[in-house]
């Protein structure tokens, strides 16, 4: 028992390593850049100026590395998101943000695990580009659901995934309303104006992301019910769905600005988020 506790203490001290925490803050910067780029690409669609660029996080990676310094930028993205994935596991296991062990707290901590996996997959995508075996962004949501629907029990599993995505979308709206994330910021180091702006950006961004997750979830449910992977849509498909609605350009423009706001909130978090070794 003492050995287990000692090992856990060693892992906890490693998680609070200043070097790792610096990389985790870099992860927030990279995450912010990816969301801001995705929002800008969606805004171009809303303004009827699409350029064929995939509008999701992997598409943002491809966009950001499309310059003479692309390999260096890609390395920064890989390192930053790898550290951010580790931070997701740290948040889930050690609970430095004090989400607790009640049902709502456990759901949030499970969400941190999901975040770690999601950004870990983007790291894998980046590594494939680095090794020369990738470089184009595809709809990973549709690809994943297609593989699930190949199995006999794929239909109900797909419906379940869609329901979870809808639940995530609703959870984003609840988070936007409650703004629990504002407790994660080192308020003592922020002015009132900085805190208000950071919280407002987070709320707007989470509301926009919730809208998109609800749409993605609905399409996944339909794909499961009809056993048709063609009905699945990722971020890009959700944006195009919004565009096709009444006042679609306006609605998509607002949602796109929300994603840009989410990116800016992530940049603010890079500066002020409380990490494992933070004292305030």
Secondary structure, 3 states (H helix, E strand, C coil): CHHHHHHHHHHHHHHCCHHHHHHHHHHHHHHHHHHHHHHHHHHHHHCCCCCCCCCCHHHHHHHHCCCCCHHHHHHHHHHHHHHHHHHHHHHHHHCCCCCCCCHHHHHHHHHHHHHHHHHHHHHHHHHHHHCCCCCCCCCHHHHHHHHHHCCCCHHHHHHHHHHHHHHHHHHHHHHHHHCHHHHHECHHHCCHHHHHHHHHHHHHHHHHHHHHHHHHHHHHHHHHHHCCHHHCCCHHHHHHHHHCCCCHHHHHHHHHHHHHHHHHHHHHHHHHECCCCCCC
